[in-house]
Amino acid sequence: MQTRVVTFQRISRIAALSAVALLAQAGLPLRLAAQSAAQSPAESKPAPPQYKPPAGEPVPESRTLENAPEAPALPADWSKLLAEHHEAITTDKVRIHVFRLRPGDDLLGGIRAYVKQNHIQAAVLLSSVGSLTQASIRYANQPEAHIHTGHFEIVSITGTVEEGGEHIHLSIATGQGTMIGGHLMTGCRIYTTSEVTLAELVGVRFARETDKEGSGWDELKIYPTNP
């Protein structure tokens, strides 16, 4: 199995240099070309101040405890507060979608296309059974995707999706039974099949809004479609 890292900043630098060369060939002054490349904004959103970049590959700490730590107490009106902040909702209307992705398809790209073509505003990923010849996964707290090539079984998939956004995690297993998991990225290529099951929440709309008081990233907000 081969593994490589795709660094998005490196890709941006290569693209900028290519742009300089093309502008020079078109007869534009190199000064102008370099200035245009330098002013090109990065496609990815800058990391919020809350984010702490990892130093290399961090080693998780582990220890044995006789008793698990107690969960902190929550306010009596905690669930009400969640609803007021559009971070909780209850619905009894669910529509199930099942579709298959074929060899060579992109796993995330296929999910996005299905959700867009069916105008799904809120859904939960229930399962995906199948296999990959290439996996693209971002590990915990890492700024880049890791690309794995070989043969992998899709063990589990979970997340929330809507037209225009998603938050999905994927777990896969190698031919030796080693598990790999993390944030699903584009670049996961289907080997034989992927049978995807979605539960659409009818009457609900998902959105991704910046959590200014928390993580600093765009996080899930939940709204009724007919308030």
HELIX and SHEET records of a PDB file:
HELIX    1   1 PHE A    8  GLN A   25  1                                  18    
HELIX    2   2 LEU A   30  ALA A   38  1                                   9    
HELIX    3   3 TRP A   78  GLU A   84  1                                   7    
HELIX    4   4 LEU A  107  GLN A  117  1                                  11    
SHEET    1   A 5 GLN A   2  VAL A   6  0                                        
SHEET    2   A 5 ALA A 145  GLU A 162 -1                                        
SHEET    3   A 5 ALA A 123  ARG A 138 -1                                        
SHEET    4   A 5 MET A 179  LEU A 184 -1                                        
SHEET    5   A 5 GLY A 165  ALA A 173 -1                                        
SHEET    1   B 5 GLN A   2  VAL A   6  0                                        
SHEET    2   B 5 ALA A 145  GLU A 162 -1                                        
SHEET    3   B 5 ALA A 123  ARG A 138 -1                                        
SHEET    4   B 5 ARG A 189  LEU A 201 -1                                        
SHEET    5   B 5 VAL A  94  LEU A 101 -1                                        
SHEET    1   C 2 VAL A 204  THR A 210  0                                        
SHEET    2   C 2 ASP A 218  PRO A 224 -1                                        
END                                                                             
